[in-house]
Amino acid sequence: MKTIYLVRHAETTWNLEGKVQGSRDTPLSLDGLAQTAKTVAFLSALRFDTIFTSPLTRARAIAEPVGVNLGISPIVMPELREIEFGGWEGHTWDEIGAMYPATLAAWELKSLEARPDGGESLADVGRRAEKVRSIVESGSGDLVLVVAHGGFNRVLMSVLLDLPLSSYSSLTQPNACISVFEAETSKWQARVIDSTCHLA
């Protein structure tokens, strides 16, 4: 049986301020540093065969120390980067609504081709998620750790569960949460969604 532990990075300073991060490489907050340490300790007790990580520092902050603890070199996968929000990055949603009302309205309707100003569409992100699924299914061992981002993870979860991409907005992904998916063949099932028990 193949198992994926899908992890979101810990809290950043921009999460704390309610700003859209996207492709920006923002630093962890003080709480985020503590969340990272607890997440690393929990994951290091497992015997992962492969670790995949987003290239952004906030995700690698979890993947790399787990790799050190387990003697595994994480594989940096560009496809795991967060949704690119273009001109929206660095702004709160209220600011985005005031600056880009038309494109935000289209995005909120979950059209696959709607895109943030200068960013990528949901269809673009879906293609990245399909590639990640294919890579994980084609090899990588039976126990796989994937560390990425809230927006991208929700799209990947929709792809793994064969749900419409628009369903990503029904999922939450709190900081440093862990979700677990299992598959006997290529049919994935969710075993754990958005657990933060390890942070207690």
C-alpha positions as CSV (number, residue, x, y, z in Angstrom):
1,M,0.0,0.0,0.0
2,K,1.3,3.5,-0.9
3,T,0.8,6.2,1.7
4,I,1.3,10.0,1.3
5,Y,1.8,12.3,4.3
6,L,0.8,15.7,2.9
7,V,2.0,18.6,5.1
8,R,1.5,22.3,4.9
9,H,4.3,24.6,6.1
10,A,4.1,26.4,9.4
11,E,2.8,29.9,10.1
12,T,4.7,32.7,8.4
13,T,4.8,36.5,9.1
14,W,2.5,37.0,6.1
15,N,0.0,34.4,7.3
16,L,-0.1,36.3,10.6
17,E,-0.8,39.5,8.7
18,G,-3.4,38.0,6.4
19,K,-1.4,38.6,3.3
20,V,-1.4,36.5,0.2
21,Q,2.0,34.9,-0.2
22,G,2.0,32.8,-3.4
23,S,5.5,32.5,-4.8
24,R,7.0,34.9,-2.3
25,D,9.6,33.4,0.0
26,T,8.3,34.7,3.3
27,P,9.9,34.0,6.7
28,L,8.3,31.9,9.5
29,S,6.8,33.7,12.5
30,L,7.8,32.9,16.0
31,D,4.8,30.6,16.3
32,G,5.7,29.1,13.0
33,L,9.2,28.2,14.2
34,A,7.6,26.3,17.2
35,Q,5.1,24.6,14.9
36,T,8.0,23.6,12.5
37,A,10.0,22.0,15.4
38,K,6.9,20.0,16.6
39,T,6.1,18.9,13.0
40,V,9.7,17.8,12.4
41,A,9.8,15.8,15.6
42,F,6.5,14.0,14.8
43,L,7.4,13.2,11.2
44,S,11.0,12.1,12.1
45,A,9.5,9.1,14.0
46,L,8.2,7.7,10.7
47,R,10.3,5.8,8.1
48,F,9.7,7.7,4.9
49,D,11.1,6.2,1.7
50,T,11.0,9.5,-0.2
51,I,10.6,13.2,0.8
52,F,9.3,15.7,-1.8
53,T,9.4,19.4,-1.0
54,S,8.4,22.8,-2.5
55,P,11.5,24.9,-3.3
56,L,10.2,27.7,-1.0
57,T,12.0,28.0,2.3
58,R,8.9,27.8,4.5
59,A,8.3,24.2,3.2
60,R,11.9,23.1,3.2
61,A,12.1,24.2,6.9
62,I,10.2,21.0,7.6
63,A,11.4,18.7,4.8
64,E,15.1,19.2,5.2
65,P,15.5,18.5,9.0
66,V,13.2,15.4,8.6
67,G,15.5,14.3,5.9
68,V,18.6,14.8,8.1
69,N,17.0,12.9,10.9
70,L,16.1,10.0,8.6
71,G,19.2,10.1,6.4
72,I,17.2,11.0,3.3
73,S,17.9,13.8,0.9
74,P,14.6,15.6,0.1
75,I,13.8,16.0,-3.6
76,V,12.9,19.6,-4.4
77,M,10.0,19.6,-6.8
78,P,9.1,22.9,-8.5
79,E,5.6,21.6,-9.1
80,L,4.9,21.8,-5.3
81,R,5.3,25.6,-5.2
82,E,2.4,27.6,-4.0
83,I,-0.2,29.0,-6.4
84,E,1.3,32.0,-8.1
85,F,-0.9,35.0,-7.4
86,G,1.0,37.7,-9.4
87,G,0.0,41.2,-8.4
88,W,-2.1,40.0,-5.5
89,E,0.9,38.8,-3.6
90,G,1.8,40.9,-0.5
91,H,-1.8,42.2,-0.2
92,T,-4.7,41.2,2.1
93,W,-7.9,39.9,0.4
94,D,-9.7,43.2,1.3
95,E,-6.9,45.1,-0.5
96,I,-7.1,42.7,-3.5
97,G,-10.9,43.2,-3.7
98,A,-10.4,47.0,-3.9
99,M,-7.5,46.8,-6.4
100,Y,-8.6,43.9,-8.6
101,P,-12.4,43.6,-8.2
102,A,-13.1,42.0,-11.6
103,T,-10.4,39.3,-11.5
104,L,-11.1,38.5,-7.9
105,A,-14.8,38.0,-8.7
106,A,-13.9,35.6,-11.5
107,W,-11.5,33.7,-9.3
108,E,-14.1,33.4,-6.5
109,L,-16.5,31.8,-9.1
110,K,-13.9,29.0,-9.4
111,S,-13.6,29.2,-13.1
112,L,-10.7,27.0,-14.2
113,E,-9.3,29.6,-16.5
114,A,-9.7,32.7,-14.2
115,R,-6.3,33.9,-13.0
116,P,-5.0,36.5,-10.6
117,D,-3.4,39.5,-12.3
118,G,0.0,38.2,-13.5
119,G,-0.6,34.8,-11.8
120,E,-1.7,31.3,-12.8
121,S,-5.1,29.8,-13.3
122,L,-6.7,26.9,-11.4
123,A,-6.2,24.8,-14.5
124,D,-2.5,25.6,-14.4
125,V,-2.2,24.5,-10.8
126,G,-4.3,21.4,-11.5
127,R,-1.8,20.3,-14.2
128,R,1.0,20.6,-11.7
129,A,-0.9,18.6,-9.2
130,E,-1.6,15.8,-11.8
131,K,2.1,15.7,-12.4
132,V,2.9,15.3,-8.7
133,R,0.3,12.5,-8.4
134,S,1.8,10.7,-11.4
135,I,5.4,11.0,-10.0
136,V,4.3,9.6,-6.6
137,E,2.3,6.8,-8.1
138,S,5.1,5.7,-10.5
139,G,7.7,5.0,-7.8
140,S,9.0,6.8,-4.7
141,G,8.5,3.9,-2.3
142,D,5.5,3.1,-0.2
143,L,5.7,5.9,2.4
144,V,6.1,9.3,0.9
145,L,6.3,12.7,2.6
146,V,5.2,15.8,0.6
147,V,5.7,19.3,2.1
148,A,4.1,22.2,0.3
149,H,1.5,25.0,0.7
150,G,-2.1,25.6,1.7
151,G,-3.5,26.5,-1.8
152,F,-1.5,23.9,-3.7
153,N,-2.2,21.2,-1.2
154,R,-5.9,21.7,-1.5
155,V,-5.7,21.4,-5.3
156,L,-3.6,18.2,-4.9
157,M,-6.1,16.8,-2.4
158,S,-8.8,17.3,-5.0
159,V,-6.7,15.6,-7.7
160,L,-5.9,12.6,-5.5
161,L,-9.5,12.1,-4.6
162,D,-10.7,12.6,-8.2
163,L,-12.8,15.6,-7.2
164,P,-13.5,18.6,-9.4
165,L,-10.7,21.2,-9.0
166,S,-13.3,23.7,-7.8
167,S,-13.7,21.6,-4.7
168,Y,-10.3,22.9,-3.4
169,S,-12.1,25.9,-1.8
170,S,-14.1,23.5,0.4
171,L,-10.9,22.3,2.1
172,T,-9.0,24.3,4.8
173,Q,-5.3,23.4,5.4
174,P,-4.3,25.2,8.7
175,N,-0.6,25.9,9.1
176,A,1.5,22.8,9.8
177,C,-1.4,20.4,9.3
178,I,-0.9,16.8,8.2
179,S,-3.2,14.9,5.9
180,V,-2.7,11.2,5.1
181,F,-3.8,9.4,1.9
182,E,-3.6,5.7,1.1
183,A,-3.9,3.8,-2.2
184,E,-3.9,0.1,-3.0
185,T,-3.8,0.8,-6.7
186,S,-4.3,4.3,-8.2
187,K,-7.5,4.9,-6.2
188,W,-6.6,7.2,-3.3
189,Q,-8.6,7.5,0.0
190,A,-8.3,10.1,2.7
191,R,-7.4,8.6,6.1
192,V,-6.6,11.9,7.9
193,I,-7.4,15.4,6.9
194,D,-5.8,18.6,8.3
195,S,-4.6,17.1,11.6
196,T,-2.8,19.4,14.0
197,C,-2.8,17.0,17.0
198,H,1.0,16.9,16.8
199,L,1.1,20.6,17.7
200,A,-0.6,20.2,21.1
